[in-house]
Amino acid sequence: MGLSDDAIDDARIINNLRRTIELTELTLALRASLVRQEDPGCDPMVRVMREIRSAKDFAWRKSTNL
């Protein structure tokens, strides 16, 4: 039994919403890392990548619990 067109559209919409949420969280993490100075001796790019990785992990965990 195949999926109906509505079910396929719903799945695509859900996937797009998850991506949108993830990108928003990544963008906010990037902005926060640039604004906040946690460790002045730390390379800014290292800090940004750490924040992005953390936000992406959080978004993935949150999306798998839906």
TORDRENDO-787537 format. One record per residue: x, y, z of N, C-alpha, C in turn; chain. Coordinates in Angstrom, 3 decimals. Layout:
BEGIN
        n_x        n_y        n_z       ca_x       ca_y       ca_z        c_x        c_y        c_z   chain
          X          Y          Z          X          Y          Z          X          Y          Z       A
...
This chain:
BEGIN
        n_x        n_y        n_z       ca_x       ca_y       ca_z        c_x        c_y        c_z   chain
      0.844     -1.174      0.000      0.000      0.000      0.000      0.891      1.240      0.000       A
      0.710      2.082     -0.979      1.530      3.281     -1.103      0.947      4.434     -0.305       A
      1.754      5.451     -0.164      1.309      6.646      0.533      0.466      7.499     -0.395       A
     -0.549      8.135      0.162     -1.373      9.030     -0.638     -0.607     10.315     -0.921       A
     -1.095     11.066     -1.887     -0.444     12.344     -2.216     -0.429     13.279     -1.013       A
     -1.516     13.273     -0.234     -1.577     14.125      0.955     -0.522     13.714      1.990       A
     -0.338     12.416      2.163      0.653     11.932      3.124      2.068     12.293      2.673       A
      2.315     12.210      1.375      3.629     12.584      0.836      3.868     14.079      1.040       A
      2.844     14.885      0.750      2.962     16.335      0.965      3.180     16.657      2.439       A
      2.441     15.986      3.308      2.611     16.213      4.752      4.021     15.872      5.199       A
      4.559     14.760      4.714      5.919     14.354      5.077      6.932     15.380      4.586       A
      6.742     15.888      3.392      7.654     16.890      2.842      7.576     18.194      3.649       A
      6.368     18.591      4.034      6.185     19.803      4.834      6.859     19.652      6.193       A
      6.672     18.500      6.823      7.293     18.242      8.116      8.814     18.305      8.002       A
      9.346     17.683      6.973     10.801     17.698      6.764     11.309     19.124      6.552       A
     10.596     19.910      5.776     10.996     21.297      5.537     10.931     22.126      6.814       A
      9.911     21.890      7.632      9.807     22.612      8.900     10.957     22.256      9.831       A
     11.331     20.982      9.873     12.469     20.566     10.698     13.752     21.239     10.237       A
     13.941     21.300      8.929     15.139     21.966      8.393     15.135     23.449      8.728       A
     13.969     24.069      8.622     13.848     25.493      8.930     14.180     25.759     10.388       A
     13.659     24.921     11.271     13.935     25.074     12.697     15.421     24.883     12.960       A
     16.013     23.870     12.351     17.437     23.609     12.552     18.285     24.784     12.063       A
     17.967     25.310     10.888     18.734     26.440     10.362     18.564     27.683     11.227       A
     17.358     27.890     11.745     17.127     29.028     12.632     17.954     28.885     13.900       A
     17.959     27.698     14.479     18.741     27.470     15.690     20.238     27.616     15.423       A
     20.687     27.150     14.271     22.103     27.302     13.924     22.464     28.775     13.756       A
     21.593     29.527     13.124     21.836     30.952     12.927     21.880     31.683     14.262       A
     20.953     31.344     15.145     20.939     31.973     16.458     22.188     31.611     17.265       A
     22.632     30.371     17.140     23.853     29.954     17.832     25.056     30.722     17.299       A
     25.114     30.900     16.001     26.210     31.654     15.403     26.198     33.091     15.901       A
     25.037     33.702     15.893     24.920     35.085     16.364     25.317     35.187     17.833       A
     24.821     34.268     18.647     25.132     34.303     20.080     26.627     34.138     20.325       A
     27.254     33.265     19.562     28.691     33.040     19.765     29.511     34.257     19.361       A
     29.026     34.996     18.397     29.749     36.192     17.985     29.550     37.344     18.963       A
     28.379     37.399     19.569     28.084     38.475     20.503     28.734     38.214     21.858       A
     28.668     36.970     22.295     29.175     36.594     23.621     30.677     36.312     23.562       A
     31.372     36.772     24.525     32.815     36.535     24.603     33.093     35.640     25.809       A
     32.909     34.334     25.660     33.120     33.407     26.763     34.601     33.284     27.108       A
     35.416     33.131     26.105     36.845     32.906     26.319     37.611     33.813     25.355       A
     38.062     34.963     25.839     38.747     35.892     24.934     39.973     35.292     24.238       A
     40.591     34.261     24.832     41.761     33.650     24.226     41.423     32.622     23.169       A
     40.151     32.253     23.071     39.709     31.220     22.124     39.566     31.817     20.721       A
     39.959     31.038     19.721     39.794     31.441     18.326     38.292     31.601     18.036       A
     37.864     32.754     17.498     36.431     32.975     17.240     35.804     31.888     16.348       A
     36.534     31.406     15.362     35.976     30.389     14.472     35.759     29.073     15.213       A
     36.657     28.725     16.102     36.500     27.511     16.909     35.249     27.643     17.767       A
     35.065     28.810     18.368     33.891     29.052     19.205     32.607     28.957     18.380       A
     32.612     29.555     17.195     31.438     29.512     16.320     31.109     28.073     15.943       A
     32.110     27.313     15.547     31.867     25.927     15.142     31.344     25.099     16.313       A
     31.865     25.345     17.504     31.394     24.635     18.695     29.921     24.947     18.964       A
     29.548     26.225     18.844     28.159     26.632     19.064     27.230     26.031     18.009       A
     27.676     26.027     16.759     26.858     25.455     15.682     26.664     23.961     15.908       A
     27.725     23.267     16.251     27.636     21.826     16.510     26.668     21.536     17.655       A
     26.760     22.323     18.701     25.888     22.151     19.856     24.424     22.404     19.484       A
     24.172     23.471     18.739     22.793     23.781     18.332     22.248     22.724     17.385       A
     23.082     22.234     16.496     22.641     21.203     15.557     22.311     19.905     16.299       A
     23.140     19.521     17.256     22.847     18.330     18.058     21.539     18.498     18.823       A
     21.343     19.682     19.398     20.117     19.950     20.143     18.899     19.874     19.230       A
     18.995     20.484     18.042     17.872     20.464     17.095     17.570     19.052     16.639       A
     18.604     18.235     16.423     18.390     16.855     15.992     17.692     16.068     17.083       A
     18.158     16.224     18.321     17.526     15.492     19.437     16.076     15.908     19.584       A
     15.823     17.199     19.439     14.461     17.707     19.584     13.566     17.180     18.456       A
     14.081     17.128     17.236     13.272     16.671     16.102     12.984     15.175     16.161       A
     13.855     14.399     16.776     13.610     12.965     16.872     12.602     12.644     17.960       A
     12.317     13.610     18.833     11.337     13.393     19.896      9.941     13.827     19.484       A
      9.757     14.317     18.265      8.426     14.758     17.806      7.526     13.606     17.516       A
